């Protein structure tokens, strides 16, 4: 069997390109179905559907943090929740949830994307990790301004996503996509 050295070079050089293309994918700001619960939207106008999404979130107890009419996005303020038996990093860390509703697609094929993230405050563990980063023990090198004295406790808080609340996502999507004449 004859081997062509030029073909071998082409094959060897093409492998990294294929791997990079598969790993990186396309740079796309559209909502992906992996990250959201998705439903087809009832026919109607985008802005009216966004109004409905905002109304549904408010009726479920969320406060609206941001509404981007041009981008088709409504995001809630973080809402504190009680622990429900699931243990995470620490049993006494507070939990919160943040809801996001996003519209994607054209007028005829509008899709409603929803995700509700459950987040846990991880400030203590993060602060512990950050305190041992420099490797020196000279007293003047770790002043209050170097740590967190120039910012508020809220600015310094670190939240990590624990899971998605898929039940809440389905409830939000049900209320947004149900016909208006159903009781």
C-alpha positions as CSV (number, residue, x, y, z in Angstrom):
1,X,0.0,0.0,0.0
2,X,1.4,3.4,-1.0
3,X,1.2,6.3,1.3
4,X,1.1,9.8,0.0
5,X,3.0,12.2,2.4
6,X,1.1,15.2,1.2
7,X,-2.2,13.6,2.0
8,X,-0.9,12.7,5.5
9,X,0.1,16.3,6.1
10,X,-3.4,17.5,5.1
11,X,-5.1,14.9,7.3
12,X,-2.9,15.8,10.3
13,X,-3.5,19.5,9.8
14,X,-7.3,19.1,9.4
15,X,-7.8,17.3,12.7
16,X,-7.2,20.3,15.0
17,X,-9.5,22.4,12.8
18,X,-12.3,19.9,13.1
19,X,-11.8,19.5,16.8
20,X,-11.9,23.3,17.4
21,X,-15.0,23.6,15.2
22,X,-16.8,20.9,17.1
23,X,-15.9,22.2,20.6
24,X,-16.4,25.9,20.0
25,X,-19.5,25.8,17.7
26,X,-21.0,28.9,16.4
27,X,-21.0,32.1,18.3
28,X,-24.7,32.6,18.6
29,X,-26.7,34.7,21.1
30,X,-29.9,32.7,20.4
31,X,-31.3,30.7,23.3
32,X,-30.4,27.0,23.0
33,X,-32.9,24.3,23.9
34,X,-30.3,22.6,26.1
35,X,-30.3,25.6,28.5
36,X,-34.1,26.4,28.4
37,X,-37.5,24.8,28.5
38,X,-39.0,25.7,25.1
39,X,-42.6,25.9,23.8
40,X,-44.1,27.1,20.5
41,X,-45.8,30.4,21.1
42,X,-49.4,31.1,20.2
43,X,-49.8,33.3,17.2
44,X,-49.6,36.9,18.0
45,X,-47.3,39.9,18.3
46,X,-43.9,39.7,20.0
47,X,-44.5,42.7,22.2
48,X,-47.9,41.3,23.4
49,X,-46.3,38.0,24.2
50,X,-43.5,39.8,26.1
51,X,-46.2,41.6,28.0
52,X,-47.9,38.3,28.8
53,X,-44.6,36.8,30.0
54,X,-44.0,39.8,32.3
55,X,-47.5,39.6,33.7
56,X,-47.1,35.8,34.3
57,X,-43.8,36.3,36.2
58,X,-45.3,39.1,38.3
59,X,-48.4,37.0,39.1
60,X,-46.1,34.1,40.3
61,X,-44.3,36.5,42.7
62,X,-41.3,37.5,40.7
63,X,-40.2,41.1,40.4
64,X,-38.9,42.2,37.0
65,X,-35.3,43.3,36.9
66,X,-34.9,43.9,33.2
67,X,-37.1,43.9,30.1
68,X,-35.5,44.1,26.7
69,X,-38.2,44.6,24.2
70,X,-35.9,44.6,21.2
71,X,-34.1,41.5,22.3
72,X,-37.3,39.7,23.5
73,X,-36.0,39.1,27.1
74,X,-37.6,39.4,30.5
75,X,-35.4,38.7,33.6
76,X,-36.6,38.6,37.2
77,X,-34.9,39.9,40.3
78,X,-33.4,37.1,42.4
79,X,-36.1,35.8,44.8
80,X,-35.1,34.1,48.1
81,X,-36.4,30.5,48.6
82,X,-36.5,28.0,51.4
83,X,-34.3,25.0,51.4
84,X,-36.2,21.9,50.4
85,X,-34.2,19.1,51.8
86,X,-31.5,19.1,49.1
87,X,-28.1,19.6,50.5
88,X,-25.5,21.6,48.6
89,X,-22.2,23.1,49.7
90,X,-23.4,24.2,53.1
91,X,-26.8,23.7,54.7
92,X,-27.0,27.2,56.0
93,X,-26.2,29.0,52.7
94,X,-29.2,30.9,51.4
95,X,-30.8,29.9,48.1
96,X,-32.5,32.1,45.5
97,X,-34.1,31.7,42.1
98,X,-33.9,33.8,39.0
99,X,-36.3,33.4,36.1
100,X,-35.7,34.4,32.5
101,X,-38.1,34.3,29.6
102,X,-36.8,34.8,26.1
103,X,-38.6,34.9,22.7
104,X,-36.8,33.6,19.6
105,X,-37.8,33.1,16.0
106,X,-39.8,34.9,13.5
107,X,-43.5,35.9,13.5
108,X,-44.8,32.6,12.2
109,X,-42.5,30.3,14.3
110,X,-42.1,32.2,17.5
111,X,-40.7,30.1,20.4
112,X,-40.8,30.9,24.1
113,X,-37.7,29.9,26.1
114,X,-37.8,29.8,29.9
115,X,-35.3,29.0,32.5
116,X,-35.4,29.3,36.3
117,X,-32.1,28.9,38.0
118,X,-31.7,27.9,41.6
119,X,-28.5,29.5,43.0
120,X,-26.7,29.1,46.3
121,X,-24.7,31.8,48.0
122,X,-21.0,30.6,48.0
123,X,-19.4,33.8,49.2
124,X,-17.7,32.1,52.3
125,X,-16.1,29.3,50.3
126,X,-15.0,31.7,47.5
127,X,-13.5,34.2,50.0
128,X,-11.6,31.3,51.6
129,X,-10.1,30.3,48.3
130,X,-9.3,34.0,47.4
131,X,-7.5,34.6,50.7
132,X,-4.6,32.2,49.9
133,X,-3.7,33.3,46.3
134,X,-0.6,35.4,46.6
135,X,1.8,33.1,48.5
136,X,3.4,35.8,50.5
137,X,2.9,36.7,54.2
138,X,4.2,40.3,54.3
139,X,1.7,42.1,56.5
140,X,1.4,45.3,54.3
141,X,0.5,43.3,51.2
142,X,-3.1,42.4,52.2
143,X,-4.7,45.7,53.1
144,X,-8.5,46.1,53.5
145,X,-8.7,47.7,50.0
146,X,-7.0,44.7,48.5
147,X,-9.7,42.4,49.9
148,X,-13.2,43.9,49.8
149,X,-13.4,47.0,51.9
150,X,-14.1,49.3,48.9
151,X,-17.3,47.4,47.9
152,X,-20.6,46.5,49.6
153,X,-21.4,43.1,50.9
154,X,-24.0,42.7,48.1
155,X,-21.3,43.5,45.5
156,X,-19.0,40.9,47.1
157,X,-21.6,38.1,47.2
158,X,-20.9,35.1,45.0
159,X,-23.7,32.9,43.8
160,X,-23.3,29.6,42.0
161,X,-26.0,27.9,40.0
162,X,-27.0,24.6,41.7
163,X,-29.7,23.4,39.3
164,X,-32.7,24.5,37.2
165,X,-36.3,24.5,38.6
166,X,-38.0,22.7,35.7
167,X,-41.3,22.6,37.5
168,X,-41.4,26.4,37.7
169,X,-40.3,26.6,34.1
170,X,-43.2,24.4,32.9
171,X,-45.6,26.4,35.1
172,X,-44.4,29.7,33.5
173,X,-44.6,28.3,30.0
174,X,-48.1,26.8,30.6
175,X,-49.4,30.2,31.6
176,X,-47.7,32.1,28.8
177,X,-48.7,29.7,26.0
178,X,-52.3,28.8,27.1
179,X,-55.0,30.4,25.0
180,X,-56.6,33.5,26.6
181,X,-60.1,32.1,26.5
182,X,-59.4,29.0,28.7
183,X,-60.4,29.5,32.3
